Amino acid sequence: MAFQPNSPLAQTFEQEWRATSGIWLESNAKPTVLIEHLRSLIHARIDDTSNVLLRFYDPRITSLWLGAMQPTEIDTLLGPINRL
């Protein structure tokens, strides 16, 4: 679904939701490809024996985990996502 940069939805996201309610992402991928990729991100391994749920969509922690990654890791993680 395409959204215009200055649409009412985009403005509401910027003003009210961005800090606490989600992330805005842009992709040219087909929705099925994008959804499959996003589903692949919900589990993270924190050591050799522990897997946890990763709330990649939570803006309160997004910058924390992205900030700890190398650029090549971010590229791999983003996959079909053009902009986050």
Phi and psi restraints in degrees (range 20) as a CNS / XPLOR table:
assign (resid 1 and name C) (resid 2 and name N)
       (resid 2 and name CA) (resid 2 and name C) 1.0 -93.5 20.0 2
assign (resid 2 and name N) (resid 2 and name CA)
       (resid 2 and name C) (resid 3 and name N) 1.0 136.8 20.0 2
assign (resid 2 and name C) (resid 3 and name N)
       (resid 3 and name CA) (resid 3 and name C) 1.0 -120.0 20.0 2
assign (resid 3 and name N) (resid 3 and name CA)
       (resid 3 and name C) (resid 4 and name N) 1.0 145.2 20.0 2
assign (resid 3 and name C) (resid 4 and name N)
       (resid 4 and name CA) (resid 4 and name C) 1.0 -84.1 20.0 2
assign (resid 4 and name N) (resid 4 and name CA)
       (resid 4 and name C) (resid 5 and name N) 1.0 142.2 20.0 2
assign (resid 4 and name C) (resid 5 and name N)
       (resid 5 and name CA) (resid 5 and name C) 1.0 -54.5 20.0 2
assign (resid 5 and name N) (resid 5 and name CA)
       (resid 5 and name C) (resid 6 and name N) 1.0 -36.6 20.0 2
assign (resid 5 and name C) (resid 6 and name N)
       (resid 6 and name CA) (resid 6 and name C) 1.0 -106.9 20.0 2
assign (resid 6 and name N) (resid 6 and name CA)
       (resid 6 and name C) (resid 7 and name N) 1.0 21.5 20.0 2
assign (resid 6 and name C) (resid 7 and name N)
       (resid 7 and name CA) (resid 7 and name C) 1.0 -67.4 20.0 2
assign (resid 7 and name N) (resid 7 and name CA)
       (resid 7 and name C) (resid 8 and name N) 1.0 161.7 20.0 2
assign (resid 7 and name C) (resid 8 and name N)
       (resid 8 and name CA) (resid 8 and name C) 1.0 -55.8 20.0 2
assign (resid 8 and name N) (resid 8 and name CA)
       (resid 8 and name C) (resid 9 and name N) 1.0 -37.9 20.0 2
assign (resid 8 and name C) (resid 9 and name N)
       (resid 9 and name CA) (resid 9 and name C) 1.0 -64.2 20.0 2
assign (resid 9 and name N) (resid 9 and name CA)
       (resid 9 and name C) (resid 10 and name N) 1.0 -45.5 20.0 2
assign (resid 9 and name C) (resid 10 and name N)
       (resid 10 and name CA) (resid 10 and name C) 1.0 -62.4 20.0 2
assign (resid 10 and name N) (resid 10 and name CA)
       (resid 10 and name C) (resid 11 and name N) 1.0 -41.7 20.0 2
assign (resid 10 and name C) (resid 11 and name N)
       (resid 11 and name CA) (resid 11 and name C) 1.0 -65.2 20.0 2
assign (resid 11 and name N) (resid 11 and name CA)
       (resid 11 and name C) (resid 12 and name N) 1.0 -42.7 20.0 2
assign (resid 11 and name C) (resid 12 and name N)
       (resid 12 and name CA) (resid 12 and name C) 1.0 -62.9 20.0 2
assign (resid 12 and name N) (resid 12 and name CA)
       (resid 12 and name C) (resid 13 and name N) 1.0 -42.3 20.0 2
assign (resid 12 and name C) (resid 13 and name N)
       (resid 13 and name CA) (resid 13 and name C) 1.0 -59.0 20.0 2
assign (resid 13 and name N) (resid 13 and name CA)
       (resid 13 and name C) (resid 14 and name N) 1.0 -50.2 20.0 2
assign (resid 13 and name C) (resid 14 and name N)
       (resid 14 and name CA) (resid 14 and name C) 1.0 -60.1 20.0 2
assign (resid 14 and name N) (resid 14 and name CA)
       (resid 14 and name C) (resid 15 and name N) 1.0 -42.4 20.0 2
assign (resid 14 and name C) (resid 15 and name N)
       (resid 15 and name CA) (resid 15 and name C) 1.0 -82.7 20.0 2
assign (resid 15 and name N) (resid 15 and name CA)
       (resid 15 and name C) (resid 16 and name N) 1.0 -34.4 20.0 2
assign (resid 15 and name C) (resid 16 and name N)
       (resid 16 and name CA) (resid 16 and name C) 1.0 -122.8 20.0 2
assign (resid 16 and name N) (resid 16 and name CA)
       (resid 16 and name C) (resid 17 and name N) 1.0 -32.1 20.0 2
assign (resid 16 and name C) (resid 17 and name N)
       (resid 17 and name CA) (resid 17 and name C) 1.0 -102.4 20.0 2
assign (resid 17 and name N) (resid 17 and name CA)
       (resid 17 and name C) (resid 18 and name N) 1.0 -26.3 20.0 2
assign (resid 17 and name C) (resid 18 and name N)
       (resid 18 and name CA) (resid 18 and name C) 1.0 -52.2 20.0 2
assign (resid 18 and name N) (resid 18 and name CA)
       (resid 18 and name C) (resid 19 and name N) 1.0 -42.3 20.0 2
assign (resid 18 and name C) (resid 19 and name N)
       (resid 19 and name CA) (resid 19 and name C) 1.0 -76.5 20.0 2
assign (resid 19 and name N) (resid 19 and name CA)
       (resid 19 and name C) (resid 20 and name N) 1.0 -24.5 20.0 2
assign (resid 19 and name C) (resid 20 and name N)
       (resid 20 and name CA) (resid 20 and name C) 1.0 -134.5 20.0 2
assign (resid 20 and name N) (resid 20 and name CA)
       (resid 20 and name C) (resid 21 and name N) 1.0 -12.2 20.0 2
assign (resid 20 and name C) (resid 21 and name N)
       (resid 21 and name CA) (resid 21 and name C) 1.0 -116.5 20.0 2
assign (resid 21 and name N) (resid 21 and name CA)
       (resid 21 and name C) (resid 22 and name N) 1.0 -6.3 20.0 2
assign (resid 21 and name C) (resid 22 and name N)
       (resid 22 and name CA) (resid 22 and name C) 1.0 161.2 20.0 2
assign (resid 22 and name N) (resid 22 and name CA)
       (resid 22 and name C) (resid 23 and name N) 1.0 -177.3 20.0 2
assign (resid 22 and name C) (resid 23 and name N)
       (resid 23 and name CA) (resid 23 and name C) 1.0 -120.8 20.0 2
assign (resid 23 and name N) (resid 23 and name CA)
       (resid 23 and name C) (resid 24 and name N) 1.0 152.3 20.0 2
assign (resid 23 and name C) (resid 24 and name N)
       (resid 24 and name CA) (resid 24 and name C) 1.0 -102.3 20.0 2
assign (resid 24 and name N) (resid 24 and name CA)
       (resid 24 and name C) (resid 25 and name N) 1.0 128.2 20.0 2
assign (resid 24 and name C) (resid 25 and name N)
       (resid 25 and name CA) (resid 25 and name C) 1.0 -130.4 20.0 2
assign (resid 25 and name N) (resid 25 and name CA)
       (resid 25 and name C) (resid 26 and name N) 1.0 152.6 20.0 2
assign (resid 25 and name C) (resid 26 and name N)
       (resid 26 and name CA) (resid 26 and name C) 1.0 -124.9 20.0 2
assign (resid 26 and name N) (resid 26 and name CA)
       (resid 26 and name C) (resid 27 and name N) 1.0 137.7 20.0 2
assign (resid 26 and name C) (resid 27 and name N)
       (resid 27 and name CA) (resid 27 and name C) 1.0 -154.6 20.0 2
assign (resid 27 and name N) (resid 27 and name CA)
       (resid 27 and name C) (resid 28 and name N) 1.0 147.2 20.0 2
assign (resid 27 and name C) (resid 28 and name N)
       (resid 28 and name CA) (resid 28 and name C) 1.0 -95.9 20.0 2
assign (resid 28 and name N) (resid 28 and name CA)
       (resid 28 and name C) (resid 29 and name N) 1.0 0.4 20.0 2
assign (resid 28 and name C) (resid 29 and name N)
       (resid 29 and name CA) (resid 29 and name C) 1.0 -71.3 20.0 2
assign (resid 29 and name N) (resid 29 and name CA)
       (resid 29 and name C) (resid 30 and name N) 1.0 156.1 20.0 2
assign (resid 29 and name C) (resid 30 and name N)
       (resid 30 and name CA) (resid 30 and name C) 1.0 -63.3 20.0 2
assign (resid 30 and name N) (resid 30 and name CA)
       (resid 30 and name C) (resid 31 and name N) 1.0 146.7 20.0 2
assign (resid 30 and name C) (resid 31 and name N)
       (resid 31 and name CA) (resid 31 and name C) 1.0 -53.1 20.0 2
assign (resid 31 and name N) (resid 31 and name CA)
       (resid 31 and name C) (resid 32 and name N) 1.0 -38.7 20.0 2
assign (resid 31 and name C) (resid 32 and name N)
       (resid 32 and name CA) (resid 32 and name C) 1.0 -65.0 20.0 2
assign (resid 32 and name N) (resid 32 and name CA)
       (resid 32 and name C) (resid 33 and name N) 1.0 -38.3 20.0 2
assign (resid 32 and name C) (resid 33 and name N)
       (resid 33 and name CA) (resid 33 and name C) 1.0 -67.4 20.0 2
assign (resid 33 and name N) (resid 33 and name CA)
       (resid 33 and name C) (resid 34 and name N) 1.0 -44.1 20.0 2
assign (resid 33 and name C) (resid 34 and name N)
       (resid 34 and name CA) (resid 34 and name C) 1.0 -64.0 20.0 2
assign (resid 34 and name N) (resid 34 and name CA)
       (resid 34 and name C) (resid 35 and name N) 1.0 -44.7 20.0 2
assign (resid 34 and name C) (resid 35 and name N)
       (resid 35 and name CA) (resid 35 and name C) 1.0 -61.9 20.0 2
assign (resid 35 and name N) (resid 35 and name CA)
       (resid 35 and name C) (resid 36 and name N) 1.0 -44.2 20.0 2
assign (resid 35 and name C) (resid 36 and name N)
       (resid 36 and name CA) (resid 36 and name C) 1.0 -59.7 20.0 2
assign (resid 36 and name N) (resid 36 and name CA)
       (resid 36 and name C) (resid 37 and name N) 1.0 -42.9 20.0 2
assign (resid 36 and name C) (resid 37 and name N)
       (resid 37 and name CA) (resid 37 and name C) 1.0 -63.6 20.0 2
assign (resid 37 and name N) (resid 37 and name CA)
       (resid 37 and name C) (resid 38 and name N) 1.0 -46.8 20.0 2
assign (resid 37 and name C) (resid 38 and name N)
       (resid 38 and name CA) (resid 38 and name C) 1.0 -61.6 20.0 2
assign (resid 38 and name N) (resid 38 and name CA)
       (resid 38 and name C) (resid 39 and name N) 1.0 -38.6 20.0 2
assign (resid 38 and name C) (resid 39 and name N)
       (resid 39 and name CA) (resid 39 and name C) 1.0 -63.0 20.0 2
assign (resid 39 and name N) (resid 39 and name CA)
       (resid 39 and name C) (resid 40 and name N) 1.0 -29.4 20.0 2
assign (resid 39 and name C) (resid 40 and name N)
       (resid 40 and name CA) (resid 40 and name C) 1.0 -72.8 20.0 2
assign (resid 40 and name N) (resid 40 and name CA)
       (resid 40 and name C) (resid 41 and name N) 1.0 -12.0 20.0 2
assign (resid 40 and name C) (resid 41 and name N)
       (resid 41 and name CA) (resid 41 and name C) 1.0 -93.1 20.0 2
assign (resid 41 and name N) (resid 41 and name CA)
       (resid 41 and name C) (resid 42 and name N) 1.0 -3.4 20.0 2
assign (resid 41 and name C) (resid 42 and name N)
       (resid 42 and name CA) (resid 42 and name C) 1.0 -78.2 20.0 2
assign (resid 42 and name N) (resid 42 and name CA)
       (resid 42 and name C) (resid 43 and name N) 1.0 -13.1 20.0 2
assign (resid 42 and name C) (resid 43 and name N)
       (resid 43 and name CA) (resid 43 and name C) 1.0 -114.6 20.0 2
assign (resid 43 and name N) (resid 43 and name CA)
       (resid 43 and name C) (resid 44 and name N) 1.0 138.0 20.0 2
assign (resid 43 and name C) (resid 44 and name N)
       (resid 44 and name CA) (resid 44 and name C) 1.0 -132.0 20.0 2
assign (resid 44 and name N) (resid 44 and name CA)
       (resid 44 and name C) (resid 45 and name N) 1.0 142.7 20.0 2
assign (resid 44 and name C) (resid 45 and name N)
       (resid 45 and name CA) (resid 45 and name C) 1.0 -96.0 20.0 2
assign (resid 45 and name N) (resid 45 and name CA)
       (resid 45 and name C) (resid 46 and name N) 1.0 124.5 20.0 2
assign (resid 45 and name C) (resid 46 and name N)
       (resid 46 and name CA) (resid 46 and name C) 1.0 -102.3 20.0 2
assign (resid 46 and name N) (resid 46 and name CA)
       (resid 46 and name C) (resid 47 and name N) 1.0 -15.6 20.0 2
assign (resid 46 and name C) (resid 47 and name N)
       (resid 47 and name CA) (resid 47 and name C) 1.0 -160.3 20.0 2
assign (resid 47 and name N) (resid 47 and name CA)
       (resid 47 and name C) (resid 48 and name N) 1.0 -170.3 20.0 2
assign (resid 47 and name C) (resid 48 and name N)
       (resid 48 and name CA) (resid 48 and name C) 1.0 -66.0 20.0 2
assign (resid 48 and name N) (resid 48 and name CA)
       (resid 48 and name C) (resid 49 and name N) 1.0 -18.1 20.0 2
assign (resid 48 and name C) (resid 49 and name N)
       (resid 49 and name CA) (resid 49 and name C) 1.0 -122.9 20.0 2
assign (resid 49 and name N) (resid 49 and name CA)
       (resid 49 and name C) (resid 50 and name N) 1.0 -8.1 20.0 2
assign (resid 49 and name C) (resid 50 and name N)
       (resid 50 and name CA) (resid 50 and name C) 1.0 -117.0 20.0 2
assign (resid 50 and name N) (resid 50 and name CA)
       (resid 50 and name C) (resid 51 and name N) 1.0 129.2 20.0 2
assign (resid 50 and name C) (resid 51 and name N)
       (resid 51 and name CA) (resid 51 and name C) 1.0 -113.7 20.0 2
assign (resid 51 and name N) (resid 51 and name CA)
       (resid 51 and name C) (resid 52 and name N) 1.0 142.5 20.0 2
assign (resid 51 and name C) (resid 52 and name N)
       (resid 52 and name CA) (resid 52 and name C) 1.0 -131.3 20.0 2
assign (resid 52 and name N) (resid 52 and name CA)
       (resid 52 and name C) (resid 53 and name N) 1.0 163.1 20.0 2
assign (resid 52 and name C) (resid 53 and name N)
       (resid 53 and name CA) (resid 53 and name C) 1.0 -81.9 20.0 2
assign (resid 53 and name N) (resid 53 and name CA)
       (resid 53 and name C) (resid 54 and name N) 1.0 132.0 20.0 2
assign (resid 53 and name C) (resid 54 and name N)
       (resid 54 and name CA) (resid 54 and name C) 1.0 -103.7 20.0 2
assign (resid 54 and name N) (resid 54 and name CA)
       (resid 54 and name C) (resid 55 and name N) 1.0 119.1 20.0 2
assign (resid 54 and name C) (resid 55 and name N)
       (resid 55 and name CA) (resid 55 and name C) 1.0 -88.0 20.0 2
assign (resid 55 and name N) (resid 55 and name CA)
       (resid 55 and name C) (resid 56 and name N) 1.0 67.8 20.0 2
assign (resid 55 and name C) (resid 56 and name N)
       (resid 56 and name CA) (resid 56 and name C) 1.0 -60.3 20.0 2
assign (resid 56 and name N) (resid 56 and name CA)
       (resid 56 and name C) (resid 57 and name N) 1.0 -22.9 20.0 2
assign (resid 56 and name C) (resid 57 and name N)
       (resid 57 and name CA) (resid 57 and name C) 1.0 -87.6 20.0 2
assign (resid 57 and name N) (resid 57 and name CA)
       (resid 57 and name C) (resid 58 and name N) 1.0 -2.6 20.0 2
assign (resid 57 and name C) (resid 58 and name N)
       (resid 58 and name CA) (resid 58 and name C) 1.0 -89.4 20.0 2
assign (resid 58 and name N) (resid 58 and name CA)
       (resid 58 and name C) (resid 59 and name N) 1.0 110.2 20.0 2
assign (resid 58 and name C) (resid 59 and name N)
       (resid 59 and name CA) (resid 59 and name C) 1.0 -62.8 20.0 2
assign (resid 59 and name N) (resid 59 and name CA)
       (resid 59 and name C) (resid 60 and name N) 1.0 -17.9 20.0 2
assign (resid 59 and name C) (resid 60 and name N)
       (resid 60 and name CA) (resid 60 and name C) 1.0 -72.1 20.0 2
assign (resid 60 and name N) (resid 60 and name CA)
       (resid 60 and name C) (resid 61 and name N) 1.0 -21.4 20.0 2
assign (resid 60 and name C) (resid 61 and name N)
       (resid 61 and name CA) (resid 61 and name C) 1.0 -120.3 20.0 2
assign (resid 61 and name N) (resid 61 and name CA)
       (resid 61 and name C) (resid 62 and name N) 1.0 -10.5 20.0 2
assign (resid 61 and name C) (resid 62 and name N)
       (resid 62 and name CA) (resid 62 and name C) 1.0 -53.7 20.0 2
assign (resid 62 and name N) (resid 62 and name CA)
       (resid 62 and name C) (resid 63 and name N) 1.0 -48.6 20.0 2
assign (resid 62 and name C) (resid 63 and name N)
       (resid 63 and name CA) (resid 63 and name C) 1.0 -66.0 20.0 2
assign (resid 63 and name N) (resid 63 and name CA)
       (resid 63 and name C) (resid 64 and name N) 1.0 -28.0 20.0 2
assign (resid 63 and name C) (resid 64 and name N)
       (resid 64 and name CA) (resid 64 and name C) 1.0 -66.2 20.0 2
assign (resid 64 and name N) (resid 64 and name CA)
       (resid 64 and name C) (resid 65 and name N) 1.0 -50.6 20.0 2
assign (resid 64 and name C) (resid 65 and name N)
       (resid 65 and name CA) (resid 65 and name C) 1.0 -77.0 20.0 2
assign (resid 65 and name N) (resid 65 and name CA)
       (resid 65 and name C) (resid 66 and name N) 1.0 -32.4 20.0 2
assign (resid 65 and name C) (resid 66 and name N)
       (resid 66 and name CA) (resid 66 and name C) 1.0 -68.2 20.0 2
assign (resid 66 and name N) (resid 66 and name CA)
       (resid 66 and name C) (resid 67 and name N) 1.0 -37.6 20.0 2
assign (resid 66 and name C) (resid 67 and name N)
       (resid 67 and name CA) (resid 67 and name C) 1.0 -65.0 20.0 2
assign (resid 67 and name N) (resid 67 and name CA)
       (resid 67 and name C) (resid 68 and name N) 1.0 -23.3 20.0 2
assign (resid 67 and name C) (resid 68 and name N)
       (resid 68 and name CA) (resid 68 and name C) 1.0 -88.9 20.0 2
assign (resid 68 and name N) (resid 68 and name CA)
       (resid 68 and name C) (resid 69 and name N) 1.0 -2.8 20.0 2
assign (resid 68 and name C) (resid 69 and name N)
       (resid 69 and name CA) (resid 69 and name C) 1.0 -101.1 20.0 2
assign (resid 69 and name N) (resid 69 and name CA)
       (resid 69 and name C) (resid 70 and name N) 1.0 152.9 20.0 2
assign (resid 69 and name C) (resid 70 and name N)
       (resid 70 and name CA) (resid 70 and name C) 1.0 -77.4 20.0 2
assign (resid 70 and name N) (resid 70 and name CA)
       (resid 70 and name C) (resid 71 and name N) 1.0 154.4 20.0 2
assign (resid 70 and name C) (resid 71 and name N)
       (resid 71 and name CA) (resid 71 and name C) 1.0 -53.8 20.0 2
assign (resid 71 and name N) (resid 71 and name CA)
       (resid 71 and name C) (resid 72 and name N) 1.0 -39.0 20.0 2
assign (resid 71 and name C) (resid 72 and name N)
       (resid 72 and name CA) (resid 72 and name C) 1.0 -67.5 20.0 2
assign (resid 72 and name N) (resid 72 and name CA)
       (resid 72 and name C) (resid 73 and name N) 1.0 -34.7 20.0 2
assign (resid 72 and name C) (resid 73 and name N)
       (resid 73 and name CA) (resid 73 and name C) 1.0 -67.0 20.0 2
assign (resid 73 and name N) (resid 73 and name CA)
       (resid 73 and name C) (resid 74 and name N) 1.0 -39.6 20.0 2
assign (resid 73 and name C) (resid 74 and name N)
       (resid 74 and name CA) (resid 74 and name C) 1.0 -63.9 20.0 2
assign (resid 74 and name N) (resid 74 and name CA)
       (resid 74 and name C) (resid 75 and name N) 1.0 -43.6 20.0 2
assign (resid 74 and name C) (resid 75 and name N)
       (resid 75 and name CA) (resid 75 and name C) 1.0 -58.8 20.0 2
assign (resid 75 and name N) (resid 75 and name CA)
       (resid 75 and name C) (resid 76 and name N) 1.0 -43.2 20.0 2
assign (resid 75 and name C) (resid 76 and name N)
       (resid 76 and name CA) (resid 76 and name C) 1.0 -65.3 20.0 2
assign (resid 76 and name N) (resid 76 and name CA)
       (resid 76 and name C) (resid 77 and name N) 1.0 -44.0 20.0 2
assign (resid 76 and name C) (resid 77 and name N)
       (resid 77 and name CA) (resid 77 and name C) 1.0 -63.2 20.0 2
assign (resid 77 and name N) (resid 77 and name CA)
       (resid 77 and name C) (resid 78 and name N) 1.0 -43.5 20.0 2
assign (resid 77 and name C) (resid 78 and name N)
       (resid 78 and name CA) (resid 78 and name C) 1.0 -69.0 20.0 2
assign (resid 78 and name N) (resid 78 and name CA)
       (resid 78 and name C) (resid 79 and name N) 1.0 -31.7 20.0 2
assign (resid 78 and name C) (resid 79 and name N)
       (resid 79 and name CA) (resid 79 and name C) 1.0 52.6 20.0 2
assign (resid 79 and name N) (resid 79 and name CA)
       (resid 79 and name C) (resid 80 and name N) 1.0 -117.8 20.0 2
assign (resid 79 and name C) (resid 80 and name N)
       (resid 80 and name CA) (resid 80 and name C) 1.0 -79.4 20.0 2
assign (resid 80 and name N) (resid 80 and name CA)
       (resid 80 and name C) (resid 81 and name N) 1.0 3.9 20.0 2
assign (resid 80 and name C) (resid 81 and name N)
       (resid 81 and name CA) (resid 81 and name C) 1.0 -83.2 20.0 2
assign (resid 81 and name N) (resid 81 and name CA)
       (resid 81 and name C) (resid 82 and name N) 1.0 123.5 20.0 2
assign (resid 81 and name C) (resid 82 and name N)
       (resid 82 and name CA) (resid 82 and name C) 1.0 -83.4 20.0 2
assign (resid 82 and name N) (resid 82 and name CA)
       (resid 82 and name C) (resid 83 and name N) 1.0 -36.5 20.0 2
assign (resid 82 and name C) (resid 83 and name N)
       (resid 83 and name CA) (resid 83 and name C) 1.0 -149.4 20.0 2
assign (resid 83 and name N) (resid 83 and name CA)
       (resid 83 and name C) (resid 84 and name N) 1.0 136.9 20.0 2
